[in-house]
Structure formats: C-alpha cells, structure tokens
Amino acid sequence: RSAQLEQEVATLREKIHHLDDMLKSQQRKVRQMIEQLQNSKAVIQAKDAMIQELKERVAYLEAENLEMHDRIEHLIEQQVSRGGLSARARSKSEYVSR
C-alpha cells in the first residue's frame, strides 16, 4: 500500500510540476501581451498627438489662406476703383480671386 501511495505522490508531483510550468508559460505570455498593449497605446497616443498638431496647423493655414484671399480681393478692389488696371491686368486679377 505504501509503494502505491508513493507512486501516486510521484505522479501528482509530476502533474503539479507540469501544471506549474504551464502556468509560468501562460504568465509570460500574458506579460508579453500586456507589454505589447502598452506599446500600442503609446504609439496610438503619439499618433493622436501628431494628428491633433496637424489639424491645428491645417486650421491655421486655412485661416491664413482666407486672410490672403481677403487681402487680394481688397487690393483688386482698390486697383479697380482707382482705374489703375488695364483690361488685361483685371482679367488676371479676376482669375486669381477665383
């Protein structure tokens, strides 16, 4: 009976050792997945920040573009009101304002 119990203990210890190895392997995999997730989050945050910066630059450039169009239209109106533009220059100015 003692030999049989010793055999069962040895078998159970072997199973415990195997299960312990499996658990450690799964823990390593989970740690790697967590690390990958954290790295992905950092990359996403960096890209989000870059996107926000680009949106702000686009908004600034659009406002600057609008201001330039307004200035050009104003200058064209001044030139036209003074009668200083020839017909050829007017047609170019009209083309630019479009």
C-alpha positions as protocol buffer text, in pm:
chain_id: "A"
residue {
  index: 1
  type: ARG
  ca { x: 0 y: 0 z: 0 }
}
residue {
  index: 2
  type: SER
  ca { x: 286 y: 238 z: 84 }
}
residue {
  index: 3
  type: ALA
  ca { x: 452 y: 179 z: -254 }
}
residue {
  index: 4
  type: GLN
  ca { x: 125 y: 254 z: -431 }
}
residue {
  index: 5
  type: LEU
  ca { x: 83 y: 581 z: -235 }
}
residue {
  index: 6
  type: GLU
  ca { x: 442 y: 678 z: -308 }
}
residue {
  index: 7
  type: GLN
  ca { x: 374 y: 617 z: -678 }
}
residue {
  index: 8
  type: GLU
  ca { x: 61 y: 834 z: -661 }
}
residue {
  index: 9
  type: VAL
  ca { x: 258 y: 1108 z: -483 }
}
residue {
  index: 10
  type: ALA
  ca { x: 528 y: 1094 z: -752 }
}
residue {
  index: 11
  type: THR
  ca { x: 263 y: 1110 z: -1026 }
}
residue {
  index: 12
  type: LEU
  ca { x: 87 y: 1401 z: -857 }
}
residue {
  index: 13
  type: ARG
  ca { x: 419 y: 1586 z: -808 }
}
residue {
  index: 14
  type: GLU
  ca { x: 494 y: 1536 z: -1176 }
}
residue {
  index: 15
  type: LYS
  ca { x: 150 y: 1673 z: -1267 }
}
residue {
  index: 16
  type: ILE
  ca { x: 198 y: 1969 z: -1031 }
}
residue {
  index: 17
  type: HIS
  ca { x: 536 y: 2039 z: -1186 }
}
residue {
  index: 18
  type: HIS
  ca { x: 385 y: 2022 z: -1536 }
}
residue {
  index: 19
  type: LEU
  ca { x: 95 y: 2249 z: -1436 }
}
residue {
  index: 20
  type: ASP
  ca { x: 340 y: 2491 z: -1272 }
}
residue {
  index: 21
  type: ASP
  ca { x: 542 y: 2505 z: -1595 }
}
residue {
  index: 22
  type: MET
  ca { x: 224 y: 2568 z: -1795 }
}
residue {
  index: 23
  type: LEU
  ca { x: 120 y: 2843 z: -1552 }
}
residue {
  index: 24
  type: LYS
  ca { x: 459 y: 3015 z: -1578 }
}
residue {
  index: 25
  type: SER
  ca { x: 440 y: 2994 z: -1958 }
}
residue {
  index: 26
  type: GLN
  ca { x: 93 y: 3148 z: -1958 }
}
residue {
  index: 27
  type: GLN
  ca { x: 209 y: 3422 z: -1721 }
}
residue {
  index: 28
  type: ARG
  ca { x: 498 y: 3504 z: -1957 }
}
residue {
  index: 29
  type: LYS
  ca { x: 255 y: 3522 z: -2249 }
}
residue {
  index: 30
  type: VAL
  ca { x: 20 y: 3750 z: -2053 }
}
residue {
  index: 31
  type: ARG
  ca { x: 311 y: 3979 z: -1955 }
}
residue {
  index: 32
  type: GLN
  ca { x: 421 y: 3995 z: -2320 }
}
residue {
  index: 33
  type: MET
  ca { x: 66 y: 4076 z: -2429 }
}
residue {
  index: 34
  type: ILE
  ca { x: 38 y: 4350 z: -2165 }
}
residue {
  index: 35
  type: GLU
  ca { x: 370 y: 4495 z: -2281 }
}
residue {
  index: 36
  type: GLN
  ca { x: 255 y: 4488 z: -2644 }
}
residue {
  index: 37
  type: LEU
  ca { x: -71 y: 4654 z: -2544 }
}
residue {
  index: 38
  type: GLN
  ca { x: 113 y: 4929 z: -2356 }
}
residue {
  index: 39
  type: ASN
  ca { x: 346 y: 4984 z: -2652 }
}
residue {
  index: 40
  type: SER
  ca { x: 48 y: 5001 z: -2887 }
}
residue {
  index: 41
  type: LYS
  ca { x: -124 y: 5253 z: -2659 }
}
residue {
  index: 42
  type: ALA
  ca { x: 191 y: 5468 z: -2656 }
}
residue {
  index: 43
  type: VAL
  ca { x: 211 y: 5456 z: -3036 }
}
residue {
  index: 44
  type: ILE
  ca { x: -158 y: 5545 z: -3067 }
}
residue {
  index: 45
  type: GLN
  ca { x: -118 y: 5836 z: -2824 }
}
residue {
  index: 46
  type: ALA
  ca { x: 181 y: 5965 z: -3020 }
}
residue {
  index: 47
  type: LYS
  ca { x: -11 y: 5939 z: -3346 }
}
residue {
  index: 48
  type: ASP
  ca { x: -316 y: 6108 z: -3191 }
}
residue {
  index: 49
  type: ALA
  ca { x: -93 y: 6394 z: -3075 }
}
residue {
  index: 50
  type: MET
  ca { x: 56 y: 6422 z: -3424 }
}
residue {
  index: 51
  type: ILE
  ca { x: -293 y: 6421 z: -3580 }
}
residue {
  index: 52
  type: GLN
  ca { x: -406 y: 6695 z: -3341 }
}
residue {
  index: 53
  type: GLU
  ca { x: -97 y: 6902 z: -3423 }
}
residue {
  index: 54
  type: LEU
  ca { x: -161 y: 6858 z: -3795 }
}
residue {
  index: 55
  type: LYS
  ca { x: -527 y: 6957 z: -3754 }
}
residue {
  index: 56
  type: GLU
  ca { x: -419 y: 7272 z: -3573 }
}
residue {
  index: 57
  type: ARG
  ca { x: -167 y: 7352 z: -3848 }
}
residue {
  index: 58
  type: VAL
  ca { x: -432 y: 7295 z: -4116 }
}
residue {
  index: 59
  type: ALA
  ca { x: -675 y: 7525 z: -3933 }
}
residue {
  index: 60
  type: TYR
  ca { x: -403 y: 7790 z: -3903 }
}
residue {
  index: 61
  type: LEU
  ca { x: -310 y: 7762 z: -4272 }
}
residue {
  index: 62
  type: GLU
  ca { x: -675 y: 7774 z: -4377 }
}
residue {
  index: 63
  type: ALA
  ca { x: -725 y: 8091 z: -4175 }
}
residue {
  index: 64
  type: GLU
  ca { x: -407 y: 8237 z: -4323 }
}
residue {
  index: 65
  type: ASN
  ca { x: -523 y: 8141 z: -4673 }
}
residue {
  index: 66
  type: LEU
  ca { x: -861 y: 8306 z: -4616 }
}
residue {
  index: 67
  type: GLU
  ca { x: -690 y: 8620 z: -4491 }
}
residue {
  index: 68
  type: MET
  ca { x: -467 y: 8628 z: -4800 }
}
residue {
  index: 69
  type: HIS
  ca { x: -770 y: 8588 z: -5028 }
}
residue {
  index: 70
  type: ASP
  ca { x: -939 y: 8876 z: -4848 }
}
residue {
  index: 71
  type: ARG
  ca { x: -628 y: 9093 z: -4889 }
}
residue {
  index: 72
  type: ILE
  ca { x: -603 y: 9008 z: -5259 }
}
residue {
  index: 73
  type: GLU
  ca { x: -970 y: 9091 z: -5313 }
}
residue {
  index: 74
  type: HIS
  ca { x: -926 y: 9416 z: -5123 }
}
residue {
  index: 75
  type: LEU
  ca { x: -620 y: 9512 z: -5331 }
}
residue {
  index: 76
  type: ILE
  ca { x: -801 y: 9425 z: -5653 }
}
residue {
  index: 77
  type: GLU
  ca { x: -1097 y: 9638 z: -5548 }
}
residue {
  index: 78
  type: GLN
  ca { x: -863 y: 9928 z: -5472 }
}
residue {
  index: 79
  type: GLN
  ca { x: -691 y: 9895 z: -5807 }
}
residue {
  index: 80
  type: VAL
  ca { x: -1021 y: 9872 z: -5993 }
}
residue {
  index: 81
  type: SER
  ca { x: -1168 y: 10171 z: -5809 }
}
residue {
  index: 82
  type: ARG
  ca { x: -861 y: 10378 z: -5897 }
}
residue {
  index: 83
  type: GLY
  ca { x: -891 y: 10269 z: -6259 }
}
residue {
  index: 84
  type: GLY
  ca { x: -524 y: 10175 z: -6249 }
}
residue {
  index: 85
  type: LEU
  ca { x: -565 y: 9831 z: -6401 }
}
residue {
  index: 86
  type: SER
  ca { x: -568 y: 9765 z: -6768 }
}
residue {
  index: 87
  type: ALA
  ca { x: -825 y: 9522 z: -6905 }
}
residue {
  index: 88
  type: ARG
  ca { x: -555 y: 9255 z: -6925 }
}
residue {
  index: 89
  type: ALA
  ca { x: -447 y: 9305 z: -6562 }
}
residue {
  index: 90
  type: ARG
  ca { x: -810 y: 9298 z: -6449 }
}
residue {
  index: 91
  type: SER
  ca { x: -870 y: 8965 z: -6616 }
}
residue {
  index: 92
  type: LYS
  ca { x: -561 y: 8823 z: -6442 }
}
residue {
  index: 93
  type: SER
  ca { x: -679 y: 8962 z: -6108 }
}
residue {
  index: 94
  type: GLU
  ca { x: -1022 y: 8813 z: -6155 }
}
residue {
  index: 95
  type: TYR
  ca { x: -863 y: 8480 z: -6237 }
}
residue {
  index: 96
  type: VAL
  ca { x: -653 y: 8495 z: -5917 }
}
residue {
  index: 97
  type: SER
  ca { x: -953 y: 8576 z: -5699 }
}
residue {
  index: 98
  type: ARG
  ca { x: -1142 y: 8275 z: -5827 }
}
